[in-house]
Amino acid sequence: VSKQNVTTIRTQKASHNRRKQEATFVCPVPGCGSTFTRSFNLKGHIRSHNEERPFLCKWPGCGKGFARQHDCKRHEQLHTNYRAVCV
């Protein structure tokens, strides 16, 4: 599955500079080149390539899916952090 590249050289460098240990887990998808320090992060990344979205938003009527659980939880907060707008 061909997927649009969503990172830039700048974000890749920033990620590399934040690392405290060597990235030993390499994405096996040809042309990707992403590396990770934890297998857990590689698994979530591979789900993105495969367009697997096992984590579904629990908000009634939404049902949006995510490859990573933390992305789903962050999305769900959008539903609950309602901010009133004064008119």
Buried (B, 14 or more C-beta within 10 A) or exposed (E): EEEEEEEEEEEEEEBEEEEEEEBEBEBEBEEBEBBBBEEEBBEBBBBBBEEEBEBEBEEEEEEBBBBBEEBBEEBBEEEEEEEEEEE
